[in-house]
Amino acid sequence: MNTIEDNDEKFMRAALDEARKAAARDEVPIGAVIVCKGQIIARAHNLTETLTDPTAHAEMQAITSATSYLGGKYLTECTLYVTVEPCLMCAGAIGWSQMKRVVYGAADDKRGYHTFCPNPFHKKTEVTAGVLADECGSLVTDFFRAKR
């Protein structure tokens, strides 16, 4: 029997796969997947360098893909899995999409939404933090360590 925790780890691993794709493109290694009714309906990773677009964060790319797939702007039955805590821009988009649930790995004490706003999401959105946090965080830490 799968528990919520098992599923959270399974889908976070899919988001980690996306983060590794970002790293391979020399993008900040953040990945995201959106799950609806137990199926991944969107996969994305950071593309800010590739697209020369500061809004091309993994979450934004995933939301665009998921809404296109579902044919509507609301993601009320969906869960976003993202390797790093969303920034305020992404948190706003998550809120507007009315995402049912947000699951993230590593906290971001510099740019994460909680630094600026404790709850930017829709009032019904559930948040789970810290899923595979060490693995998610080390991807980003190692990426920036190699840059310096």
Backbone as JSON Lines, residues from 0, in Angstrom:
{"i":0,"aa":"M","n":[0.84,-1.19,0.0],"ca":[0.0,0.0,0.0],"c":[0.88,1.25,0.0]}
{"i":1,"aa":"N","n":[0.61,2.17,-0.91],"ca":[1.37,3.41,-0.98],"c":[0.82,4.43,0.01]}
{"i":2,"aa":"T","n":[1.7,5.03,0.74],"ca":[1.3,6.11,1.63],"c":[1.54,7.44,0.93]}
{"i":3,"aa":"I","n":[1.0,8.49,1.5],"ca":[1.24,9.83,0.94],"c":[2.73,10.11,0.91]}
{"i":4,"aa":"E","n":[3.45,9.72,1.97],"ca":[4.9,9.95,2.04],"c":[5.63,9.21,0.92]}
{"i":5,"aa":"D","n":[5.22,7.97,0.64],"ca":[5.83,7.2,-0.45],"c":[5.61,7.91,-1.79]}
{"i":6,"aa":"N","n":[4.39,8.34,-2.02],"ca":[4.07,9.05,-3.26],"c":[4.83,10.36,-3.36]}
{"i":7,"aa":"D","n":[4.93,11.07,-2.23],"ca":[5.67,12.34,-2.24],"c":[7.13,12.1,-2.65]}
{"i":8,"aa":"E","n":[7.74,11.07,-2.12],"ca":[9.13,10.77,-2.48],"c":[9.24,10.35,-3.94]}
{"i":9,"aa":"K","n":[8.31,9.52,-4.39],"ca":[8.32,9.07,-5.78],"c":[8.23,10.26,-6.74]}
{"i":10,"aa":"F","n":[7.3,11.16,-6.51],"ca":[7.12,12.28,-7.42],"c":[8.23,13.33,-7.26]}
{"i":11,"aa":"M","n":[8.79,13.45,-6.04],"ca":[9.92,14.37,-5.86],"c":[11.13,13.84,-6.62]}
{"i":12,"aa":"R","n":[11.28,12.54,-6.7],"ca":[12.38,11.97,-7.49],"c":[12.22,12.32,-8.98]}
{"i":13,"aa":"A","n":[10.99,12.37,-9.45],"ca":[10.74,12.8,-10.83],"c":[11.12,14.28,-10.99]}
{"i":14,"aa":"A","n":[10.84,15.09,-9.99],"ca":[11.23,16.5,-10.03],"c":[12.76,16.61,-9.99]}
{"i":15,"aa":"L","n":[13.41,15.76,-9.21],"ca":[14.88,15.75,-9.18],"c":[15.46,15.39,-10.55]}
{"i":16,"aa":"D","n":[14.82,14.48,-11.26],"ca":[15.27,14.15,-12.62],"c":[15.22,15.4,-13.5]}
{"i":17,"aa":"E","n":[14.16,16.19,-13.34],"ca":[14.05,17.44,-14.1],"c":[15.15,18.43,-13.69]}
{"i":18,"aa":"A","n":[15.44,18.49,-12.4],"ca":[16.5,19.4,-11.93],"c":[17.84,19.01,-12.54]}
{"i":19,"aa":"R","n":[18.09,17.72,-12.67],"ca":[19.34,17.27,-13.29],"c":[19.4,17.66,-14.77]}
{"i":20,"aa":"K","n":[18.25,17.67,-15.43],"ca":[18.2,18.13,-16.83],"c":[18.58,19.61,-16.9]}
{"i":21,"aa":"A","n":[18.12,20.38,-15.94],"ca":[18.47,21.8,-15.9],"c":[19.98,21.95,-15.72]}
{"i":22,"aa":"A","n":[20.54,21.2,-14.79],"ca":[21.99,21.28,-14.54],"c":[22.77,20.93,-15.8]}
{"i":23,"aa":"A","n":[22.31,19.94,-16.54],"ca":[23.0,19.53,-17.78],"c":[22.99,20.65,-18.82]}
{"i":24,"aa":"R","n":[22.03,21.56,-18.69],"ca":[21.93,22.7,-19.61],"c":[22.59,23.95,-19.02]}
{"i":25,"aa":"D","n":[23.28,23.78,-17.89],"ca":[23.9,24.88,-17.16],"c":[22.87,25.88,-16.64]}
{"i":26,"aa":"E","n":[21.71,25.36,-16.32],"ca":[20.65,26.14,-15.67],"c":[20.68,25.82,-14.18]}
{"i":27,"aa":"V","n":[20.21,26.75,-13.35],"ca":[20.09,26.45,-11.92],"c":[19.22,25.19,-11.79]}
{"i":28,"aa":"P","n":[19.72,24.16,-11.1],"ca":[19.05,22.86,-11.1],"c":[17.82,22.78,-10.19]}
{"i":29,"aa":"I","n":[16.75,23.3,-10.71],"ca":[15.46,23.19,-10.03],"c":[14.5,22.52,-11.0]}
{"i":30,"aa":"G","n":[13.79,21.52,-10.49],"ca":[12.85,20.78,-11.31],"c":[11.49,20.72,-10.66]}
{"i":31,"aa":"A","n":[10.48,20.49,-11.5],"ca":[9.11,20.42,-11.01],"c":[8.3,19.42,-11.83]}
{"i":32,"aa":"V","n":[7.35,18.79,-11.17],"ca":[6.34,18.01,-11.85],"c":[5.0,18.35,-11.24]}
{"i":33,"aa":"I","n":[3.95,18.23,-12.05],"ca":[2.59,18.42,-11.55],"c":[1.86,17.1,-11.74]}
{"i":34,"aa":"V","n":[1.2,16.68,-10.67],"ca":[0.5,15.41,-10.64],"c":[-1.0,15.66,-10.48]}
{"i":35,"aa":"C","n":[-1.78,14.95,-11.28],"ca":[-3.24,15.03,-11.18],"c":[-3.78,13.6,-11.18]}
{"i":36,"aa":"K","n":[-4.53,13.27,-10.14],"ca":[-5.13,11.94,-10.02],"c":[-4.09,10.83,-10.17]}
{"i":37,"aa":"G","n":[-2.94,11.04,-9.53],"ca":[-1.91,10.02,-9.48],"c":[-1.0,9.93,-10.7]}
{"i":38,"aa":"Q","n":[-1.2,10.81,-11.69],"ca":[-0.38,10.79,-12.91],"c":[0.35,12.1,-13.09]}
{"i":39,"aa":"I","n":[1.58,12.02,-13.54],"ca":[2.33,13.24,-13.88],"c":[1.74,13.79,-15.18]}
{"i":40,"aa":"I","n":[1.28,15.03,-15.13],"ca":[0.72,15.67,-16.33],"c":[1.63,16.77,-16.86]}
{"i":41,"aa":"A","n":[2.65,17.15,-16.08],"ca":[3.58,18.19,-16.54],"c":[4.93,17.96,-15.88]}
{"i":42,"aa":"R","n":[5.99,18.15,-16.67],"ca":[7.37,18.08,-16.2],"c":[8.08,19.33,-16.68]}
{"i":43,"aa":"A","n":[8.92,19.89,-15.82],"ca":[9.63,21.1,-16.24],"c":[10.87,21.33,-15.38]}
{"i":44,"aa":"H","n":[11.76,22.14,-15.9],"ca":[12.94,22.57,-15.15],"c":[13.24,24.01,-15.55]}
{"i":45,"aa":"N","n":[14.13,24.62,-14.79],"ca":[14.48,26.01,-15.08],"c":[14.98,26.15,-16.51]}
{"i":46,"aa":"L","n":[14.54,27.21,-17.16],"ca":[14.98,27.53,-18.52],"c":[15.3,29.01,-18.66]}
{"i":47,"aa":"T","n":[15.64,29.66,-17.56],"ca":[15.86,31.11,-17.61],"c":[17.02,31.51,-18.52]}
{"i":48,"aa":"E","n":[18.09,30.73,-18.52],"ca":[19.24,31.03,-19.39],"c":[18.93,30.66,-20.84]}
{"i":49,"aa":"T","n":[18.36,29.49,-21.03],"ca":[18.05,29.01,-22.38],"c":[17.1,29.95,-23.11]}
{"i":50,"aa":"L","n":[16.08,30.42,-22.4],"ca":[15.06,31.28,-23.01],"c":[15.34,32.77,-22.8]}
{"i":51,"aa":"T","n":[16.44,33.08,-22.1],"ca":[16.74,34.46,-21.68],"c":[15.48,35.14,-21.15]}
{"i":52,"aa":"D","n":[14.86,34.45,-20.19],"ca":[13.59,34.89,-19.63],"c":[13.62,34.68,-18.12]}
{"i":53,"aa":"P","n":[13.63,35.76,-17.35],"ca":[13.7,35.6,-15.89],"c":[12.47,34.95,-15.28]}
{"i":54,"aa":"T","n":[11.39,34.81,-16.03],"ca":[10.19,34.16,-15.51],"c":[10.14,32.67,-15.84]}
{"i":55,"aa":"A","n":[11.13,32.15,-16.53],"ca":[11.1,30.75,-16.98],"c":[11.56,29.77,-15.9]}
{"i":56,"aa":"H","n":[11.02,29.96,-14.69],"ca":[11.31,29.05,-13.59],"c":[10.6,27.72,-13.81]}
{"i":57,"aa":"A","n":[11.08,26.68,-13.18],"ca":[10.51,25.34,-13.33],"c":[9.01,25.34,-13.03]}
{"i":58,"aa":"E","n":[8.61,26.01,-11.95],"ca":[7.21,26.02,-11.56],"c":[6.34,26.69,-12.63]}
{"i":59,"aa":"M","n":[6.82,27.81,-13.16],"ca":[6.06,28.54,-14.17],"c":[5.9,27.69,-15.44]}
{"i":60,"aa":"Q","n":[6.98,27.02,-15.83],"ca":[6.92,26.15,-17.0],"c":[5.95,25.0,-16.77]}
{"i":61,"aa":"A","n":[5.98,24.43,-15.59],"ca":[5.1,23.3,-15.26],"c":[3.63,23.74,-15.22]}
{"i":62,"aa":"I","n":[3.36,24.9,-14.64],"ca":[1.98,25.4,-14.59],"c":[1.45,25.62,-16.0]}
{"i":63,"aa":"T","n":[2.25,26.23,-16.85],"ca":[1.82,26.47,-18.24],"c":[1.52,25.15,-18.94]}
{"i":64,"aa":"S","n":[2.38,24.18,-18.75],"ca":[2.18,22.87,-19.37],"c":[0.93,22.18,-18.83]}
{"i":65,"aa":"A","n":[0.73,22.21,-17.52],"ca":[-0.41,21.53,-16.9],"c":[-1.74,22.18,-17.29]}
{"i":66,"aa":"T","n":[-1.79,23.49,-17.32],"ca":[-3.05,24.15,-17.69],"c":[-3.37,23.89,-19.16]}
{"i":67,"aa":"S","n":[-2.35,23.83,-19.99],"ca":[-2.55,23.5,-21.4],"c":[-3.08,22.07,-21.53]}
{"i":68,"aa":"Y","n":[-2.49,21.15,-20.79],"ca":[-2.9,19.75,-20.83],"c":[-4.36,19.59,-20.39]}
{"i":69,"aa":"L","n":[-4.73,20.29,-19.32],"ca":[-6.08,20.15,-18.77],"c":[-7.11,21.03,-19.47]}
{"i":70,"aa":"G","n":[-6.62,22.05,-20.19],"ca":[-7.54,22.93,-20.9],"c":[-8.23,23.96,-20.03]}
{"i":71,"aa":"G","n":[-7.6,24.34,-18.94],"ca":[-8.18,25.35,-18.05],"c":[-7.12,25.95,-17.16]}
{"i":72,"aa":"K","n":[-7.42,27.11,-16.59],"ca":[-6.41,27.83,-15.81],"c":[-6.31,27.39,-14.34]}
{"i":73,"aa":"Y","n":[-7.24,26.6,-13.88],"ca":[-7.21,26.18,-12.47],"c":[-6.7,24.75,-12.33]}
{"i":74,"aa":"L","n":[-5.88,24.57,-11.31],"ca":[-5.26,23.26,-11.04],"c":[-5.72,22.75,-9.67]}
{"i":75,"aa":"T","n":[-7.01,22.81,-9.45],"ca":[-7.59,22.53,-8.13],"c":[-7.5,21.07,-7.71]}
{"i":76,"aa":"E","n":[-7.19,20.18,-8.62],"ca":[-7.04,18.76,-8.29],"c":[-5.59,18.3,-8.43]}
{"i":77,"aa":"C","n":[-4.67,19.25,-8.49],"ca":[-3.27,18.94,-8.79],"c":[-2.33,19.22,-7.63]}
{"i":78,"aa":"T","n":[-1.21,18.49,-7.66],"ca":[-0.13,18.71,-6.7],"c":[1.13,19.06,-7.48]}
{"i":79,"aa":"L","n":[1.78,20.13,-7.05],"ca":[3.07,20.54,-7.6],"c":[4.17,20.0,-6.71]}
{"i":80,"aa":"Y","n":[5.12,19.3,-7.32],"ca":[6.33,18.86,-6.63],"c":[7.47,19.67,-7.2]}
{"i":81,"aa":"V","n":[8.2,20.37,-6.36],"ca":[9.31,21.19,-6.82],"c":[10.48,21.01,-5.86]}
{"i":82,"aa":"T","n":[11.69,20.96,-6.41],"ca":[12.85,20.6,-5.62],"c":[13.29,21.67,-4.62]}
{"i":83,"aa":"V","n":[12.95,22.92,-4.9],"ca":[13.31,24.03,-4.01],"c":[12.07,24.88,-3.76]}
{"i":84,"aa":"E","n":[11.97,25.41,-2.57],"ca":[10.86,26.27,-2.2],"c":[10.62,27.34,-3.27]}
{"i":85,"aa":"P","n":[9.38,27.5,-3.73],"ca":[9.09,28.49,-4.75],"c":[9.42,29.92,-4.31]}
{"i":86,"aa":"C","n":[9.85,30.72,-5.28],"ca":[10.06,32.15,-5.03],"c":[8.69,32.83,-4.97]}
{"i":87,"aa":"L","n":[8.69,34.1,-4.66],"ca":[7.43,34.83,-4.54],"c":[6.68,34.9,-5.87]}
{"i":88,"aa":"M","n":[7.4,35.06,-6.98],"ca":[6.76,35.1,-8.3],"c":[6.02,33.78,-8.56]}
{"i":89,"aa":"C","n":[6.71,32.68,-8.35],"ca":[6.12,31.37,-8.59],"c":[4.99,31.1,-7.61]}
{"i":90,"aa":"A","n":[5.17,31.51,-6.37],"ca":[4.12,31.32,-5.37],"c":[2.85,32.06,-5.78]}
{"i":91,"aa":"G","n":[3.0,33.24,-6.35],"ca":[1.84,33.99,-6.84],"c":[1.12,33.22,-7.94]}
{"i":92,"aa":"A","n":[1.88,32.68,-8.88],"ca":[1.28,31.91,-9.97],"c":[0.6,30.65,-9.43]}
{"i":93,"aa":"I","n":[1.23,30.01,-8.46],"ca":[0.65,28.82,-7.83],"c":[-0.68,29.2,-7.18]}
{"i":94,"aa":"G","n":[-0.68,30.34,-6.51],"ca":[-1.92,30.82,-5.88],"c":[-3.02,31.09,-6.89]}
{"i":95,"aa":"W","n":[-2.67,31.77,-7.98],"ca":[-3.67,32.07,-9.01],"c":[-4.19,30.79,-9.67]}
{"i":96,"aa":"S","n":[-3.36,29.76,-9.74],"ca":[-3.8,28.5,-10.36],"c":[-4.68,27.67,-9.41]}
{"i":97,"aa":"Q","n":[-4.73,28.07,-8.16],"ca":[-5.5,27.37,-7.13],"c":[-5.06,25.92,-6.95]}
{"i":98,"aa":"M","n":[-3.75,25.73,-7.03],"ca":[-3.16,24.4,-6.84],"c":[-3.66,23.79,-5.54]}
{"i":99,"aa":"K","n":[-4.02,22.52,-5.58],"ca":[-4.52,21.83,-4.39],"c":[-3.43,21.65,-3.34]}
{"i":100,"aa":"R","n":[-2.24,21.31,-3.83],"ca":[-1.16,20.98,-2.9],"c":[0.18,21.36,-3.49]}
{"i":101,"aa":"V","n":[1.1,21.8,-2.64],"ca":[2.47,22.11,-3.03],"c":[3.39,21.3,-2.13]}
{"i":102,"aa":"V","n":[4.32,20.58,-2.76],"ca":[5.31,19.79,-2.02],"c":[6.67,20.25,-2.51]}
{"i":103,"aa":"Y","n":[7.51,20.72,-1.58],"ca":[8.85,21.12,-2.01],"c":[9.92,20.45,-1.16]}
{"i":104,"aa":"G","n":[11.11,20.43,-1.75],"ca":[12.25,19.79,-1.1],"c":[12.97,20.74,-0.17]}
{"i":105,"aa":"A","n":[13.98,21.41,-0.71],"ca":[14.83,22.29,0.09],"c":[14.2,23.66,0.3]}
{"i":106,"aa":"A","n":[14.36,24.19,1.49],"ca":[13.93,25.57,1.76],"c":[14.91,26.53,1.1]}
{"i":107,"aa":"D","n":[14.43,27.73,0.81],"ca":[15.28,28.78,0.24],"c":[15.13,30.02,1.11]}
{"i":108,"aa":"D","n":[16.07,30.18,2.04],"ca":[15.97,31.28,3.0],"c":[16.3,32.64,2.4]}
{"i":109,"aa":"K","n":[16.86,32.69,1.2],"ca":[17.16,33.97,0.54],"c":[16.04,34.42,-0.37]}
{"i":110,"aa":"R","n":[15.5,33.51,-1.18],"ca":[14.53,33.88,-2.21],"c":[13.19,33.17,-2.1]}
{"i":111,"aa":"G","n":[13.06,32.25,-1.16],"ca":[11.82,31.51,-1.01],"c":[10.66,32.39,-0.57]}
{"i":112,"aa":"Y","n":[9.46,32.0,-0.93],"ca":[8.27,32.81,-0.64],"c":[8.12,33.12,0.84]}
{"i":113,"aa":"H","n":[8.5,32.17,1.72],"ca":[8.26,32.39,3.15],"c":[9.06,33.58,3.7]}
{"i":114,"aa":"T","n":[10.13,33.96,3.01],"ca":[10.93,35.11,3.43],"c":[10.14,36.41,3.27]}
{"i":115,"aa":"F","n":[9.24,36.43,2.3],"ca":[8.51,37.65,1.97],"c":[7.04,37.61,2.37]}
{"i":116,"aa":"C","n":[6.46,36.42,2.36],"ca":[5.03,36.28,2.6],"c":[4.76,34.88,3.15]}
{"i":117,"aa":"P","n":[4.18,34.78,4.31],"ca":[4.02,33.46,4.92],"c":[3.05,32.53,4.17]}
{"i":118,"aa":"N","n":[2.03,33.07,3.52],"ca":[1.09,32.2,2.82],"c":[0.51,32.89,1.58]}
{"i":119,"aa":"P","n":[1.23,32.82,0.47],"ca":[0.74,33.46,-0.76],"c":[-0.21,32.6,-1.58]}
{"i":120,"aa":"F","n":[-0.45,31.36,-1.13],"ca":[-1.23,30.42,-1.92],"c":[-2.72,30.59,-1.68]}
{"i":121,"aa":"H","n":[-3.51,29.9,-2.48],"ca":[-4.96,29.85,-2.29],"c":[-5.25,29.31,-0.9]}
{"i":122,"aa":"K","n":[-6.33,29.74,-0.31],"ca":[-6.62,29.36,1.08],"c":[-6.79,27.85,1.28]}
{"i":123,"aa":"K","n":[-7.13,27.11,0.22],"ca":[-7.3,25.66,0.34],"c":[-6.02,24.87,0.02]}
{"i":124,"aa":"T","n":[-4.97,25.54,-0.41],"ca":[-3.74,24.86,-0.79],"c":[-3.03,24.3,0.45]}
{"i":125,"aa":"E","n":[-2.67,23.03,0.37],"ca":[-1.89,22.39,1.43],"c":[-0.42,22.43,1.03]}
{"i":126,"aa":"V","n":[0.46,22.64,2.0],"ca":[1.9,22.69,1.73],"c":[2.62,21.65,2.57]}
{"i":127,"aa":"T","n":[3.5,20.9,1.91],"ca":[4.38,19.95,2.59],"c":[5.8,20.33,2.21]}
{"i":128,"aa":"A","n":[6.63,20.59,3.21],"ca":[8.01,21.02,2.98],"c":[8.98,19.94,3.43]}
{"i":129,"aa":"G","n":[10.17,19.94,2.82],"ca":[11.26,19.11,3.29],"c":[11.33,17.7,2.72]}
{"i":130,"aa":"V","n":[10.59,17.4,1.66],"ca":[10.63,16.07,1.06],"c":[11.94,15.93,0.27]}
{"i":131,"aa":"L","n":[12.77,14.97,0.68],"ca":[14.1,14.75,0.09],"c":[14.92,16.05,0.09]}
{"i":132,"aa":"A","n":[14.78,16.81,1.15],"ca":[15.4,18.14,1.25],"c":[16.91,18.12,1.05]}
{"i":133,"aa":"D","n":[17.6,17.16,1.64],"ca":[19.06,17.13,1.52],"c":[19.49,16.91,0.08]}
{"i":134,"aa":"E","n":[18.85,15.97,-0.58],"ca":[19.2,15.69,-1.97],"c":[18.87,16.87,-2.88]}
{"i":135,"aa":"C","n":[17.71,17.47,-2.66],"ca":[17.31,18.63,-3.45],"c":[18.26,19.81,-3.22]}
{"i":136,"aa":"G","n":[18.59,20.06,-1.98],"ca":[19.47,21.18,-1.63],"c":[20.88,21.0,-2.13]}
{"i":137,"aa":"S","n":[21.38,19.77,-2.07],"ca":[22.77,19.54,-2.49],"c":[22.94,19.75,-3.99]}
{"i":138,"aa":"L","n":[21.92,19.49,-4.77],"ca":[22.02,19.76,-6.22],"c":[22.32,21.23,-6.48]}
{"i":139,"aa":"V","n":[21.58,22.1,-5.79],"ca":[21.77,23.54,-5.97],"c":[23.09,24.0,-5.38]}
{"i":140,"aa":"T","n":[23.4,23.53,-4.19],"ca":[24.67,23.9,-3.54],"c":[25.86,23.48,-4.38]}
{"i":141,"aa":"D","n":[25.85,22.26,-4.87],"ca":[26.96,21.77,-5.71],"c":[27.07,22.56,-7.0]}
{"i":142,"aa":"F","n":[25.94,22.93,-7.59],"ca":[25.92,23.72,-8.83],"c":[26.64,25.06,-8.61]}
{"i":143,"aa":"F","n":[26.26,25.76,-7.55],"ca":[26.87,27.08,-7.31],"c":[28.31,26.98,-6.81]}
{"i":144,"aa":"R","n":[28.62,25.93,-6.08],"ca":[30.0,25.72,-5.65],"c":[30.92,25.55,-6.89]}
{"i":145,"aa":"A","n":[30.45,24.84,-7.89],"ca":[31.23,24.62,-9.12],"c":[31.37,25.92,-9.91]}
{"i":146,"aa":"K","n":[30.45,26.85,-9.75],"ca":[30.5,28.13,-10.46],"c":[31.53,29.07,-9.86]}
{"i":147,"aa":"R","n":[31.84,28.89,-8.59],"ca":[32.74,29.83,-7.89],"c":[34.17,29.43,-8.01]}
